[in-house]
C-alpha cells in the first residue's frame, strides 16, 4: 500500500494536486502498480483484496466513523491484527484499483472486490466529506443500505449526522420508537422538501418470487410505500436532477430529468399507514420480460421484444429505436452521479467484447453504455402496455398492474389494486414517450381522469 500511495502522491504532485490528472500519467506498464500473477506486486494486491473482503467494511457505524476527515497535523491509522498503515494508504489502494480497471489491456477482474465493493463506497463518502460536498440524506441511506448493524434503526441514525439537508430538528434519534416509526420519520422528512416530496418512492424495493432480496428473512413492513432500509439490494432510483454547463458562461445549471407529472402541484396526505396521493391512471401492463439478474448477461432485456407489436411506436420512431432508448431510461450514463443529457440510446456493439480487443475510445464508450444500462435496467423488467408503450418497471411488477402518474412527480409509478379500493405500491418506472408531460395533456383533454390513490 505504501508503494501505491507513493506513486499516486508523486503523480498528483506533478499535476498540481489534481487526482484525476494524476491518473493520466500512471501507466499500466508500471510494474509497481500492476504485474503478472506470481509477482510481488500481484501477491500484494491479493493481500489487499483479503483485507477488503473482511466483514469490518460492511459495518454500518464504520461507514460513519471511518469517513471523518483527518484533523490538521493528524493522521487516521488503519489497523489489521498487529499491522497498521495510515488510512491514506488504504484510500490510495482503492483509488488506484479503479484507475487500473480503466486501462483496456489489463485483466483486473480479480480486483472487483476492491473496485466495486463496500471499500469503494466508503471512500466515496470520505472524499465527499473532505470536500464538504452537500451529502443528501436519501443518497447516504442508499450507500448505507448494504451495511450491517445489530439494530436496524441504525441504518437511519448512523448516516443522519452526515446529511447536509437535514436540519438539527429534522429527525431526532429515538430508540424508544418502533422500527416502522423510525423508517416513517424518513418519509415525513422527505414530504417537507418542496419539489422533492415524492423522491423517496424511488428507493422502495419490493420483493417478488423471482427476486431474492439479500437478507430478507424478516417480517416485512406493514406499509408498501415506506422504505425498508434493511434490504441489502441496491437498485438506484431513476435520476431526478440533470446538470449541464453553459458552453459560454461556464455556469452549471440544474433542471428536472423528467416531467411526467410535474405540471400540477403535489397533493398528498398521510393517515396512519395510508398515503393518499392525487394523480391519474395512465396504462396497464400487458407483457413483461424476465428480470435482468446476471449483470454480465443482459439477454433478458437486450433480446426481449413484445409479441404482436407494431413496428412503429406512438412517438413516431421505430419500436426498435424506442427499446434502445428505454433500456437506458433515455439518459446518458456518467461514472459520477451527474446526468447531463437526455435522448440517449443503448449501443450493444461492444458489450460482450473483451477489453483487450477494444481501442481506448471503444472501451470508454462501452463503459459509459454499461453504466447507463445498469443504472436504468439492472434488477428491473421491460414491459409492454395495453396502449402500446414500452417501459422499465420494478422486478415485482405483474401483468395487470397499473401504471400511474402522481401530480408533482417526475416519473411514473406501478400500483397493484387491492380492496376498498386501495393500492399496493410496487415502485417507480420509466415509460418511453410519457415522461415529459404527455399524461397531463391527457388529463386536460379528458382522456384520463384525475383521482386519489390510497397506498397501503
C-alpha positions in Angstrom: 0.0 0.0 0.0 2.9 2.3 0.7 4.2 2.0 -2.9 0.7 2.7 -4.3 0.3 5.7 -2.0 3.8 7.0 -3.1 3.0 6.5 -6.8 -0.3 8.3 -6.5 1.2 11.1 -4.4 4.1 11.7 -6.8 1.8 11.7 -9.9 -0.6 14.1 -8.1 2.2 16.5 -7.2 3.4 16.6 -10.7 -0.1 17.6 -11.8 -0.6 20.4 -9.3 -2.6 18.3 -6.8 -5.2 17.2 -9.3 -6.0 13.5 -8.6 -7.8 12.8 -11.9 -4.9 14.4 -13.9 -2.5 12.3 -11.9 -4.1 9.1 -13.2 -3.4 10.2 -16.8 0.3 9.7 -16.2 0.1 6.4 -14.2 0.8 3.7 -16.8 -0.4 0.1 -16.7 3.1 -0.8 -17.7 4.4 0.3 -14.3 5.3 -3.0 -12.5 5.0 -1.3 -9.1 1.3 -0.8 -9.8 0.3 -4.0 -11.7 2.2 -7.1 -12.7 1.6 -10.7 -13.7 0.4 -13.5 -11.3 3.2 -14.7 -9.1 5.0 -11.4 -9.0 5.5 -9.4 -5.7 3.1 -6.8 -6.9 0.4 -9.3 -7.7 0.8 -11.0 -4.3 0.5 -7.6 -2.7 -2.8 -7.0 -4.5 -4.1 -10.4 -3.3 -3.2 -9.3 0.2 -5.1 -6.1 -0.2 -8.1 -8.0 -1.5 -8.1 -10.2 1.5 -8.3 -7.2 3.7 -11.0 -5.6 1.7 -13.2 -8.7 2.0 -13.3 -8.6 5.8 -16.7 -8.0 7.4 -15.4 -4.8 9.0 -16.1 -2.9 5.8 -19.8 -3.8 5.9 -20.5 -2.4 9.4 -22.9 0.5 9.5 -21.1 2.5 12.1 -17.7 2.0 10.3 -19.1 4.0 7.4 -19.9 6.8 9.7 -16.7 6.7 11.9 -14.1 5.8 9.2 -15.0 8.7 6.9 -14.2 11.5 9.4 -11.7 13.8 7.6 -8.2 14.0 9.2 -7.8 17.0 11.5 -4.9 19.3 10.7 -1.5 17.8 11.5 -3.0 14.4 12.4 -3.5 11.1 10.6 -6.0 8.4 10.8 -4.5 4.9 11.1 -5.9 1.6 9.8 -5.1 -1.4 12.0 -5.3 -5.1 10.9 -4.0 -7.5 13.5 -0.6 -6.3 14.6 0.0 -4.3 11.4 -1.0 -0.7 10.7 -0.8 1.9 7.9 -2.0 5.4 7.5 -5.6 5.5 6.3 -4.5 7.5 3.2 -2.6 4.4 2.1 -5.8 2.4 2.1 -7.6 5.2 0.2 -4.8 5.2 -2.4 -5.1 1.5 -3.0 -8.8 1.8 -3.6 -8.3 4.8 -6.0 -5.5 3.1 -7.9 -7.6 -0.1 -8.4 -10.3 1.9 -10.0 -7.8 3.6 -12.3 -6.2 0.2 -13.3 -9.7 -1.1 -14.2 -10.0 1.7 -16.8 -6.9 0.5 -18.7 -8.1 -1.8 -21.6 -5.1 -4.1 -21.8 -5.1 -5.1 -18.1 -7.1 -8.0 -16.7 -8.4 -6.6 -13.4 -11.3 -8.9 -12.8 -9.6 -10.3 -9.6 -9.8 -6.7 -8.2 -13.6 -6.4 -8.4 -14.0 -6.7 -4.6 -11.8 -3.5 -4.3 -13.2 -1.7 -7.3 -16.9 -2.2 -6.7 -17.2 -3.4 -3.1 -18.0 -1.6 0.2 -14.5 -0.1 0.4 -15.1 1.9 -2.7 -18.5 3.2 -1.4 -16.8 4.1 1.9 -14.1 6.0 0.1 -16.7 8.0 -1.9 -18.3 9.1 1.4 -14.9 10.0 2.8 -14.0 12.1 -0.3 -17.3 13.9 -0.2 -16.8 14.8 3.5 -13.3 16.0 2.8 -14.5 18.2 0.0 -17.5 19.4 2.1 -19.8 18.2 -0.7 -23.6 18.6 0.1 -24.4 15.0 1.1 -28.1 14.3 0.7 -29.9 12.1 3.2 -31.5 9.7 0.7 -28.3 9.2 -1.1 -26.5 8.4 2.1 -29.2 6.0 3.2 -28.7 4.2 -0.1 -25.0 4.0 0.4 -25.5 2.5 3.9 -28.1 0.0 2.6 -25.6 -2.8 2.1 -24.1 -2.4 5.6 -24.9 -4.5 8.6 -25.8 -3.5 12.1 -27.4 -5.2 15.2 -30.2 -2.6 15.5 -31.8 -1.9 12.0 -32.8 1.6 13.3 -29.1 2.5 13.0 -29.5 2.3 9.2 -31.2 5.7 9.6 -29.4 7.1 12.6 -25.8 6.4 11.6 -25.9 8.4 8.3 -28.1 11.1 9.9 -25.3 13.3 11.2 -23.6 13.2 7.7 -26.6 14.6 5.8 -26.3 18.2 4.8 -30.0 18.6 4.0 -31.5 17.5 7.4 -31.8 20.4 9.9 -31.0 19.7 13.6 -34.6 19.5 14.5 -35.5 17.4 11.4 -35.1 13.8 12.7 -34.2 13.1 16.3 -32.7 9.7 17.2 -35.1 7.9 19.4 -34.6 4.2 20.2 -37.9 4.1 22.0 -39.6 4.2 18.6 -40.5 1.1 16.7 -38.6 0.2 13.5 -41.5 1.2 11.3 -41.9 4.6 13.1 -38.2 5.3 12.6 -38.4 4.5 8.9 -41.6 6.5 8.6 -39.7 9.5 10.0 -37.6 9.4 6.8 -40.7 9.7 4.7 -42.2 12.5 6.9 -39.0 14.5 6.5 -38.9 14.0 2.7 -42.5 15.2 2.4 -41.4 18.6 3.7 -39.0 19.2 0.9 -40.6 21.3 -1.8 -40.1 19.9 -5.3 -38.7 16.6 -3.9 -41.7 15.3 -1.9 -42.0 12.1 -3.9 -38.3 11.3 -4.4 -38.3 8.8 -1.6 -40.6 6.5 -3.6 -37.7 5.7 -5.9 -35.9 3.9 -3.1 -38.7 1.5 -2.4 -37.7 -2.0 -3.5 -40.4 -4.7 -3.4 -39.6 -8.4 -3.2 -41.1 -11.0 -5.6 -40.9 -14.7 -6.1 -38.1 -14.4 -8.6 -36.2 -11.5 -7.0 -34.3 -12.6 -3.9 -33.6 -9.6 -1.6 -30.4 -10.5 0.3 -31.0 -10.9 4.0 -34.8 -10.6 3.6 -35.6 -13.1 6.3 -37.6 -10.7 8.5 -41.2 -9.6 8.8 -41.9 -7.0 6.1 -43.1 -3.6 7.0 -46.9 -3.1 7.0 -47.0 -0.2 4.5 -45.8 -1.0 0.9 -44.7 2.7 0.4 -42.4 3.0 3.4 -38.7 2.4 2.6 -37.2 -0.7 4.2 -33.6 0.1 4.8 -32.9 -3.5 6.0 -32.9 -4.6 2.4 -29.4 -5.2 1.2 -30.1 -5.0 -2.5 -29.2 -1.7 -4.1 -31.2 -0.7 -7.2 -30.7 3.0 -8.0 -33.8 5.2 -8.4 -34.3 6.9 -11.8 -32.3 10.2 -11.8 -34.2 13.3 -10.8 -31.6 16.1 -11.3 -29.9 16.9 -14.6 -26.8 19.2 -14.5 -25.4 21.0 -17.5 -22.8 23.6 -18.1 -23.4 26.7 -20.3 -20.7 26.5 -23.0 -20.2 30.3 -23.0 -20.6 31.4 -19.3 -19.5 28.1 -17.8 -22.3 28.4 -15.3 -23.6 25.0 -14.0 -27.4 24.7 -14.1 -29.8 22.2 -12.6 -33.1 21.0 -14.0 -35.5 18.1 -13.8 -34.7 15.0 -15.7 -38.3 14.0 -16.3 -41.6 15.9 -16.0 -44.2 13.1 -16.2 -46.5 14.7 -13.5 -44.6 18.0 -12.9 -47.3 20.3 -14.4 -49.5 20.0 -11.4 -48.7 20.5 -7.7 -48.2 17.6 -5.3 -51.4 16.7 -3.4 -50.9 14.1 -0.7 -51.8 13.2 2.8 -50.7 10.6 5.3 -53.2 9.0 7.7 -51.7 6.2 9.8 -50.2 3.7 7.4 -52.0 5.1 4.4 -50.6 7.5 1.8 -53.2 9.3 -0.2 -51.8 10.9 -3.4 -53.5 12.6 -6.3 -52.7 11.6 -9.8 -54.2 9.5 -12.7 -54.0 6.0 -14.1 -52.0 6.1 -17.3 -51.9 2.5 -18.6 -52.0 -1.2 -17.7 -49.0 -3.6 -18.0 -49.8 -6.3 -20.7 -46.4 -8.1 -21.2 -43.2 -8.4 -19.2 -39.7 -9.6 -19.8 -37.7 -11.6 -17.3 -35.8 -9.7 -14.6 -32.2 -8.8 -15.6 -30.4 -10.6 -12.8 -27.0 -11.5 -14.1 -25.0 -8.3 -14.6 -22.8 -9.9 -17.2 -25.7 -11.3 -19.2 -28.2 -8.7 -20.3 -30.0 -11.0 -22.7 -33.2 -10.7 -20.7 -33.6 -7.2 -21.8 -31.3 -7.0 -24.9 -33.2 -9.7 -26.8 -36.7 -9.1 -25.5 -39.4 -7.8 -27.8 -43.1 -7.5 -27.2 -45.3 -10.0 -29.0 -47.6 -8.8 -31.9 -46.3 -5.2 -31.5 -46.4 -2.8 -34.5 -43.1 -1.7 -35.8 -44.0 2.0 -35.5 -44.0 3.4 -31.9 -46.6 6.0 -30.7 -43.8 8.7 -30.7 -43.3 8.2 -34.4 -40.0 6.4 -34.1 -39.4 2.7 -34.8 -40.2 0.3 -32.0 -36.5 -0.9 -32.1 -35.3 2.6 -31.6 -37.7 3.1 -28.7 -36.5 0.0 -27.0 -32.8 1.2 -27.2 -33.8 4.4 -25.5 -35.9 2.7 -23.0 -33.2 0.3 -21.6 -31.1 3.4 -20.6 -34.2 5.4 -19.4 -33.3 7.9 -22.2 -30.4 9.4 -20.2 -26.6 9.4 -20.8 -24.6 7.3 -18.4 -21.9 9.0 -16.3 -19.5 7.5 -13.8 -20.4 10.3 -11.4 -24.0 10.8 -10.3 -24.3 13.7 -12.7 -26.8 13.3 -15.6 -26.2 15.8 -18.3 -28.2 14.6 -21.4 -31.5 13.2 -22.5 -32.3 11.4 -25.7 -29.7 8.7 -25.3 -29.8 5.2 -26.9 -28.1 2.0 -25.9 -25.3 0.7 -28.2 -24.8 -3.1 -27.6 -22.0 -3.3 -30.1 -19.1 -3.9 -27.7 -21.0 -5.0 -24.6 -19.7 -8.6 -24.6 -16.3 -7.8 -26.3 -13.2 -8.3 -24.1 -11.5 -5.0 -23.2 -8.2 -6.3 -24.7 -9.9 -6.3 -28.1 -11.0 -2.6 -27.9 -9.4 0.7 -28.5 -9.3 3.3 -25.7 -12.2 5.2 -27.3 -14.2 2.0 -27.7 -13.6 1.0 -24.1 -14.7 4.4 -22.8 -17.9 4.2 -24.9 -18.5 0.6 -23.7 -18.0 1.6 -20.1 -20.4 4.6 -20.3 -23.0 2.4 -22.0 -22.7 -0.2 -19.3 -23.1 2.4 -16.6 -26.3 3.8 -18.3 -28.0 0.4 -18.9 -27.0 -0.9 -15.4 -28.5 2.1 -13.6 -31.7 2.0 -15.6 -32.5 -1.7 -16.1 -30.5 -4.0 -13.8 -32.8 -5.6 -11.3 -35.9 -4.5 -13.3 -38.0 -5.7 -16.2 -39.1 -4.4 -19.5 -42.8 -4.1 -20.1 -45.3 -3.6 -22.9 -48.6 -1.8 -22.1 -52.1 -2.1 -23.4 -51.8 1.3 -25.1 -48.6 0.2 -26.9 -45.8 1.7 -24.9 -42.6 0.1 -23.6 -41.1 0.8 -20.2 -38.7 -0.2 -17.5 -40.7 -1.4 -14.4 -39.9 -2.9 -11.0 -39.0 -6.5 -10.7 -42.1 -7.2 -8.6 -44.4 -6.0 -11.4 -47.1 -8.3 -12.8 -49.3 -8.3 -15.9 -52.4 -6.3 -15.0 -50.6 -3.8 -12.7 -51.5 -0.2 -13.2 -49.0 2.5 -14.4 -49.9 5.8 -12.8 -48.7 9.4 -12.7 -48.7 11.3 -9.3 -49.1 15.0 -9.7 -45.8 16.8 -8.9 -43.8 13.7 -9.6 -41.1 13.4 -12.2 -41.5 9.7 -13.1 -44.4 7.2 -13.3 -45.3 4.5 -10.8 -46.6 0.9 -10.7 -49.5 0.2 -8.5 -51.4 -3.1 -7.7 -55.1 -2.7 -6.9 -56.3 -4.1 -3.6 -59.6 -3.8 -1.8 -61.6 -0.8 -0.5 -60.3 0.5 -3.1 -56.7 0.8 -2.2 -53.3 0.1 -3.9 -50.1 -1.6 -3.1 -47.1 0.4 -4.2 -44.7 -1.6 -6.4 -42.1 1.1 -7.4 -41.3 3.8 -9.8 -41.0 3.2 -13.6 -39.9 4.8 -16.9 -42.3 4.6 -19.9 -40.9 5.8 -23.1 -42.9 8.7 -24.6 -44.8 9.5 -21.4 -42.1 11.2 -19.3 -42.4 14.8 -20.4 -45.9 16.0 -19.5 -47.9 14.0 -22.1 -50.0 12.4 -19.4 -51.1 15.8 -18.1 -52.3 16.7 -21.6 -54.5 13.5 -21.4 -55.9 14.8 -18.1 -56.6 18.2 -19.6 -58.4 16.8 -22.7 -60.4 14.2 -20.6 -58.6 11.1 -22.0 -57.8 10.1 -18.4 -59.3 11.4 -15.1 -57.6 12.7 -12.0 -58.2 10.6 -8.9 -56.8 10.0 -5.5 -54.9 6.8 -4.9 -54.8 5.3 -1.4 -51.5 3.4 -0.9 -51.4 0.8 1.8 
